[in-house]
Amino acid sequence: MTRTHLTTIAAVFSLGIALPVQAENIDHVRQLLSTRQCANCELSSAGLVLAQLSGANLAGANLAGANLSQANLAGADLTNANLAGASLSGANLAGAKLTNANIQGADLTRSYLVGADLTGTQIETAAIHGAVGLPTSAGNAEMFYQMAMEAGKRRQYETAIANFNQALVRKPDSAPALIGRAMARLELGDQKGAIQDSEQAAALFDRQGDAANAKSAVALAQGLKNPPDQQRRGNNFGQSLINVVGGLLQMFLTR
């Protein structure tokens, strides 16, 4: 079967954060590195790349714009800390307390969050691509759905699938997420998975009273199972599927 290129899935998820320009308090930086006790410290814009801060007390600290990339913050107390715009890319935050922390615009990509407490944080405003161990209580289905759509636009289909999975963990009855995952799987050559997702989506659409999209999802599944003989070997099969799911794609772009 000729692979289809359903690359019209697209969404824009962007966030621009303006942060005040401040400098860290050098004495506070030294205190943190020597004692790991720096509650309510002024550490904005501090350079703390690879810093060994496991178990550190940073409750209430101002770390806005700080660079904590690949820092070890396992078990650290960051309760009420200001991490707006901070880089925590690749940081170890296992078991860290981030209760009510401000992580607006923070970079948590590829961070390790197993056991972290994110109660009261607005994870929706942070970059979390590739984060490991993100609690299911963090974020919502809509956020991960939009992230999946953005990844699909960039043709990063594995990433799209991972985010659709997260959306479905939080909202198992999300038929749009199933259809989106079906299309991403199809792009990766997983026809069986695409059929399964399409059929499940059709059942959910039907159960939710969305007859038009249920019909489109059924048509997609049937088209994948039994492509017309004259199109199996040609280049028209992908276009045929696009026509079948045109209504579904339009729905994605408006949700």
C-alpha positions as CSV (number, residue, x, y, z in Angstrom):
1,M,0.0,0.0,0.0
2,T,1.3,3.4,-0.9
3,R,1.9,5.5,2.2
4,T,-0.2,8.5,2.5
5,H,1.1,11.9,3.6
6,L,-1.6,13.4,5.7
7,T,0.5,16.3,6.6
8,T,-2.3,18.9,6.7
9,I,-2.7,18.2,10.5
10,A,-1.5,21.4,12.0
11,A,-1.9,23.5,15.1
12,V,0.0,26.5,16.5
13,F,1.0,26.3,20.2
14,S,3.2,29.2,21.1
15,L,3.9,31.2,24.2
16,G,5.8,34.4,24.5
17,I,6.8,35.4,28.0
18,A,8.4,38.7,28.8
19,L,10.6,38.6,31.9
20,P,12.1,41.3,33.9
21,V,15.9,41.7,33.7
22,Q,17.5,41.0,37.0
23,A,20.9,39.7,38.2
24,E,21.5,37.0,40.8
25,N,22.7,37.8,44.2
26,I,26.3,36.3,44.2
27,D,26.3,35.7,47.9
28,H,23.1,33.8,47.6
29,V,24.5,31.7,44.8
30,R,27.5,30.8,46.9
31,Q,25.3,30.0,49.9
32,L,23.2,27.7,47.7
33,L,26.2,25.8,46.3
34,S,28.0,25.5,49.6
35,T,25.0,24.6,51.9
36,R,22.1,23.8,49.6
37,Q,20.0,25.9,52.0
38,C,18.7,29.0,50.2
39,A,15.0,29.5,50.9
40,N,13.7,32.8,49.6
41,C,17.0,33.5,47.9
42,E,17.5,35.9,45.0
43,L,18.8,33.7,42.2
44,S,17.2,35.1,39.1
45,S,19.3,34.5,35.9
46,A,21.8,32.5,37.9
47,G,24.0,30.1,35.9
48,L,23.6,26.8,37.6
49,V,24.2,24.3,34.7
50,L,25.0,20.8,36.1
51,A,24.7,22.1,39.7
52,Q,24.6,19.3,42.3
53,L,21.6,20.4,44.3
54,S,19.9,17.2,45.4
55,G,17.7,17.8,48.5
56,A,18.3,21.6,48.3
57,N,16.0,23.9,50.1
58,L,14.9,26.5,47.5
59,A,11.4,27.1,48.9
60,G,10.2,30.6,47.8
61,A,13.5,31.3,45.9
62,N,13.4,33.6,42.9
63,L,15.0,31.5,40.1
64,A,13.3,33.4,37.2
65,G,15.4,33.0,34.1
66,A,18.0,30.9,35.9
67,N,19.9,28.2,33.9
68,L,19.5,24.9,35.7
69,S,20.0,22.7,32.6
70,Q,21.0,19.2,33.6
71,A,21.2,20.2,37.3
72,N,20.5,17.5,39.9
73,L,17.5,18.7,41.9
74,A,16.4,15.3,43.1
75,G,14.3,15.7,46.2
76,A,14.8,19.5,46.2
77,D,12.2,21.7,47.8
78,L,11.0,24.3,45.3
79,T,7.7,25.0,46.9
80,N,6.4,28.5,45.9
81,A,9.7,29.1,44.0
82,N,9.6,31.4,41.0
83,L,10.9,29.4,38.0
84,A,9.4,31.6,35.3
85,G,11.4,31.4,32.1
86,A,14.0,29.2,33.8
87,S,15.8,26.4,31.9
88,L,15.5,23.0,33.5
89,S,16.2,21.1,30.3
90,G,17.5,17.7,31.2
91,A,17.4,18.4,34.9
92,N,16.8,15.6,37.4
93,L,13.7,16.6,39.4
94,A,12.9,13.2,40.7
95,G,10.9,13.5,43.9
96,A,11.2,17.3,43.9
97,K,8.6,19.5,45.5
98,L,7.3,22.0,43.0
99,T,4.0,22.7,44.9
100,N,2.6,26.1,43.7
101,A,5.8,26.9,41.9
102,N,5.6,29.4,39.1
103,I,6.9,27.6,36.0
104,Q,5.4,29.9,33.4
105,G,7.5,29.7,30.3
106,A,10.0,27.3,31.9
107,D,11.9,24.8,29.8
108,L,11.3,21.3,31.2
109,T,12.2,19.5,28.0
110,R,13.9,16.1,28.7
111,S,13.7,16.6,32.4
112,Y,13.2,13.7,34.8
113,L,10.1,14.2,36.9
114,V,9.3,10.8,38.4
115,G,7.8,11.3,41.8
116,A,7.8,15.1,41.5
117,D,5.0,17.0,43.2
118,L,3.5,19.5,40.7
119,T,0.4,20.4,42.7
120,G,-0.7,23.9,41.9
121,T,1.7,24.5,39.0
122,Q,0.5,25.6,35.6
123,I,2.3,23.0,33.5
124,E,0.4,24.1,30.5
125,T,2.6,27.2,30.2
126,A,5.9,25.2,30.3
127,A,7.8,23.4,27.6
128,I,7.7,19.7,28.4
129,H,8.6,17.9,25.2
130,G,10.5,14.7,26.1
131,A,9.9,15.1,29.9
132,V,10.0,11.7,31.6
133,G,7.7,10.7,34.4
134,L,5.2,13.6,34.1
135,P,2.4,12.9,36.6
136,T,-0.9,12.2,35.0
137,S,-2.4,14.9,37.2
138,A,-0.2,17.4,35.4
139,G,-1.5,19.1,32.3
140,N,-4.7,18.3,30.4
141,A,-5.8,16.5,27.3
142,E,-6.2,19.6,25.3
143,M,-2.6,20.7,26.0
144,F,-1.2,17.4,24.8
145,Y,-3.5,17.3,21.9
146,Q,-2.2,20.6,20.6
147,M,1.4,19.5,21.2
148,A,0.7,16.4,19.2
149,M,-0.8,18.4,16.3
150,E,2.2,20.7,16.3
151,A,4.5,17.7,16.2
152,G,2.5,16.3,13.3
153,K,2.9,19.6,11.4
154,R,6.7,19.2,11.8
155,R,6.4,15.6,10.6
156,Q,7.7,14.4,14.0
157,Y,5.3,11.5,14.1
158,E,6.8,9.6,17.0
159,T,6.5,12.7,19.1
160,A,3.0,13.2,17.9
161,I,2.0,9.7,19.0
162,A,3.6,10.1,22.4
163,N,1.5,13.3,23.0
164,F,-1.7,11.8,21.6
165,N,-1.0,8.9,24.1
166,Q,-0.8,11.5,26.9
167,A,-4.0,13.1,25.8
168,L,-5.7,9.8,25.8
169,V,-4.5,9.0,29.3
170,R,-6.2,12.1,30.5
171,K,-9.2,11.8,28.3
172,P,-9.8,8.2,27.1
173,D,-12.9,9.1,25.2
174,S,-11.2,11.7,22.9
175,A,-12.1,10.5,19.5
176,P,-10.1,13.3,17.8
177,A,-6.9,12.2,19.6
178,L,-7.5,8.6,18.3
179,I,-7.9,9.8,14.7
180,G,-4.8,12.0,15.0
181,R,-2.9,9.0,16.4
182,A,-4.2,6.9,13.5
183,M,-2.9,9.3,11.0
184,A,0.5,9.6,12.7
185,R,0.7,5.8,12.8
186,L,-0.2,5.6,9.1
187,E,2.7,8.0,8.3
188,L,5.0,5.6,10.1
189,G,3.6,2.6,8.2
190,D,1.6,1.1,11.1
191,Q,-1.5,0.3,9.1
192,K,-2.8,-2.1,11.7
193,G,-2.6,0.5,14.5
194,A,-4.2,3.1,12.3
195,I,-7.1,0.8,11.6
196,Q,-7.6,0.0,15.3
197,D,-7.5,3.7,16.2
198,S,-9.9,4.6,13.4
199,E,-12.4,2.0,14.5
200,Q,-12.2,3.0,18.1
201,A,-12.7,6.6,17.1
202,A,-15.7,5.7,15.0
203,A,-17.3,3.9,18.0
204,L,-16.7,6.9,20.3
205,F,-18.0,9.5,17.7
206,D,-21.1,7.3,17.4
207,R,-21.6,7.0,21.1
208,Q,-21.2,10.8,21.5
209,G,-23.8,11.5,18.8
210,D,-21.4,12.8,16.2
211,A,-22.8,10.8,13.2
212,A,-20.9,12.7,10.5
213,N,-17.5,12.1,12.0
214,A,-18.4,8.6,13.0
215,K,-19.1,8.0,9.3
216,S,-15.8,9.5,8.2
217,A,-13.9,7.4,10.7
218,V,-15.6,4.3,9.5
219,A,-14.7,5.2,5.9
220,L,-11.1,5.8,6.9
221,A,-10.9,2.3,8.6
222,Q,-12.5,0.7,5.6
223,G,-10.3,2.5,3.2
224,L,-7.2,1.3,5.0
225,K,-8.5,-2.3,5.1
226,N,-9.6,-2.5,1.5
227,P,-8.1,0.1,-0.7
228,P,-9.5,0.1,-4.2
229,D,-7.6,-2.3,-6.5
230,Q,-6.9,0.5,-9.0
231,Q,-5.4,2.7,-6.3
232,R,-3.4,0.0,-4.4
233,R,-0.5,0.3,-6.7
234,G,-0.8,4.0,-7.6
235,N,-0.3,7.3,-6.1
236,N,-3.9,8.2,-5.7
237,F,-4.6,6.2,-2.6
238,G,-3.2,8.9,-0.3
239,Q,-5.4,11.6,-1.9
240,S,-8.4,9.3,-1.6
241,L,-7.9,9.0,2.1
242,I,-7.4,12.7,2.4
243,N,-10.8,13.2,0.7
244,V,-12.4,10.6,3.0
245,V,-11.2,12.3,6.2
246,G,-11.4,15.9,5.0
247,G,-14.2,16.6,7.4
248,L,-12.2,15.1,10.3
249,L,-9.2,17.2,9.5
250,Q,-11.3,20.3,9.3
251,M,-12.6,19.5,12.8
252,F,-9.1,19.2,14.1
253,L,-8.1,22.6,12.8
254,T,-11.1,24.3,14.5
255,R,-10.9,22.6,17.9
